[in-house]
Amino acid sequence: MQKIRELLGLNPPIATGGSRSGSSQSVCMMTPRFQSVPGQAALATAIAVVPLANPTPRDVIVDPACGTCGFPVAVGEYLREHFNHGLFHGFDFDNTMLRIGAMNMLLHGVENPDVSYRDSLCEDSAYEENKYTLVLANPPLAGSLDYESTSGKLQRVVKTKKTELLFMALFLQLLKPGGRAAVIVPDGVLFGSSNAHKELRRTLVEDHFLEGVLSLPSGVFRPYAGVSTSILFFTKTGRGGTDQVWFYDMTADGWSLDDKRNPLLTLEKLGPAPKETLAEGEQKKNNTPDCLSAWKHHKDSEREWERTAYSFCLPKAEITEQGYDLSLNRYKELVHDEVEHRPPLEILAELRGIELEITRGMEELEGMLR
């Protein structure tokens, strides 16, 4: 800091205003000359604008008359406070998992995550309703509960004992209108024939905005579970909005699909954003970069792809005609390579010739032995 002051020719720094809650301050380097500039003395009051502007990590922020950078500093403090105390929430009814989860968050830099004990499907979470803007979840892939032990509000959304369907109802309940979700579900949710399955899919397509269905490789959760799974992307609207639904068939994620789950590529070529560019043959071993690229264009160029490709889009009307079936295999078209076969009579003639040669050979051998 002293070296920076020497380079800039500044006097020792003076602490000045700027906080979100009155407890933290922005430290600005100022000289009497800087303090005399109109507006600088009122900076602490002006910084109160930051919470009202509600900046997000996705914003690209500029202050074209930044002065001592009070606003950029205040934005940084605002986002850091939200990151540590208001961004992350998680519930579970396994105390061991909660302790591990809280430790995991702390080790990754989140100082005070809201990770708390709750049986999400059994408790009435009225105070959590319409509270969250994003749900990311990998709930249990199978399970069953008694009607009596399940939240009444969830049962009004979908009458079922299956936990995978109850969790879907819970996600819709937790989200604010306009809130988004990316959740992993067993493939049975996509094509199940029960009334509860059909009603849930109808709700996603007709009452909300279903954006995409990503089919995961079979075996992606081995050795813990061998069930086939997919990821559903949707937005809670309450007014519909589904137009085109994006489908992607992921066949490889860079790891073997057996119980060992060994890497098929070097670590630099794994994940959705590999450090090294994948060669053409290696893309078949790791589809995740292509999947990410396709998702970014699912509202434009992806709609031009044929249904024989890894990804394609379907109109809502066709999904409705199919009884709201969301399984990729229902719509994907397979291309069979044409194989030319020899005429059967030609093959039989060749077999007769081979048989004659064998007969002559046996006769010669028999003659030699006499």
FENBEL-V103673 format. One record per backbone hydrogen bond with DSSP energy under -1.0 kcal/mol. CO is the residue of the C=O (numbers start at 1). NH is the residue of the N-H. If there is no record, write none. Layout:
BEGIN
co	nh
CO	NH
CO	NH
END
This chain:
BEGIN
co	nh
1	5
2	6
3	7
4	8
5	9
5	10
31	35
32	36
34	37
37	40
40	43
42	46
43	47
45	48
46	49
47	50
49	53
50	54
56	59
66	69
69	73
70	74
71	75
72	76
73	77
74	78
75	79
76	80
77	81
78	82
79	83
80	84
81	85
82	86
82	87
84	112
88	114
90	116
92	118
94	98
95	99
96	100
97	101
98	102
99	103
100	104
101	105
102	106
103	107
104	108
105	110
106	109
113	115
114	90
116	92
118	120
119	123
121	151
125	128
126	129
128	131
132	176
133	180
135	182
137	184
143	163
147	150
151	155
152	156
154	158
158	160
161	145
162	166
163	167
165	169
166	170
167	171
168	172
169	173
170	174
171	175
173	130
174	131
174	132
176	179
179	236
180	135
181	234
182	137
183	232
185	230
186	189
187	190
188	192
190	326
194	198
195	199
196	200
197	201
198	202
199	203
200	204
201	205
202	206
203	207
207	240
209	235
211	246
212	233
213	248
214	231
215	250
217	220
219	222
221	224
221	225
228	187
229	216
230	185
231	214
232	183
233	211
233	212
234	181
235	209
236	178
243	316
245	314
246	213
247	312
248	215
252	287
254	264
262	256
266	269
267	270
268	275
268	276
279	283
282	285
285	254
287	291
288	292
289	293
290	294
291	295
292	296
295	298
297	300
297	302
300	303
301	304
302	305
306	309
307	333
310	249
312	247
314	245
315	319
316	320
317	321
318	322
319	324
320	323
327	330
328	331
328	332
343	347
344	348
345	349
346	350
347	351
348	352
349	353
350	354
351	355
352	356
353	357
354	358
355	359
356	360
357	361
358	362
359	363
360	364
361	365
362	366
363	367
364	368
365	369
END
